């Protein structure tokens, strides 16, 4: 159990929560932390993809502009 969840476990135990319930609550919070970490990773990938898409779109528009101006 990580330090943060160890602190949660200890706080629950000092508040009079049973050992099983304190362990279950700390494990549940740890599960949410893992899910949030995955969401952060997914958001980072989406941001990278969006940035790449914008850059490629601007590059394509710039090349199209150059081609069209040379045709006139």
N, C-alpha and C positions, 0 to 999 in steps of 0.2 A: 504494500500500500504506500503510495507516495506521501510525502510530508504533509501536503495540504489536506489530503483525505485522512491522514493520521490525526491531524488537528481536529477535523470534523468529528471523527470517531471519538476522540478524547472529550470534546465538548459535549457530545451527546451522552457519553458515559457519565460525565460529571453532572449532567442535568437529570440523571436518574433513568435514562433509557436503557433497556435491556441490551446485553451484549449482542444478541442476534439482530435486534432491530438497528443498533448502531452500525454494525457491519453491513447490513443490507442497505442502509441509507448511504453510507460512504461508497459502497460499490455502485449504487445507482447514480450518484453524482459523478463518479469516475466514468461511467458509461456515457453520460451526457457530455463530459469533457472530451471524450474520444470522438463523439459525433460532431461536436463543434470544431474540433481540429480538422476533421474531414471536410466539413463545410468551408472552412477557411481555405483549405487547399483547393477545393473546387472553384471557389470564387477567384482565387489567384489565377487559375488556368483560364477561366472565362475572361478575366481582364486582359491576360496576355493575348488570347485569341481575338478579342475585340480590337486591341491596339494594332495587332498585325493586320487585321481586316481593314482598319482605317488607313494604315500606311499603304497597303497594296492598292486600295481604292484611289487614294490621292495620287499615287504613282501612275496608275492606269489613266486617270483623268489628265494628268500632266502630259503623258505620252500622246493621248488622243488629241489634246490641244495642239501639240507640236505638229502632228500629222495634218490636222485640219488647217493650220495656218500656212503650211507649206504648199497645200493644194491651191490656195488662192493666189 
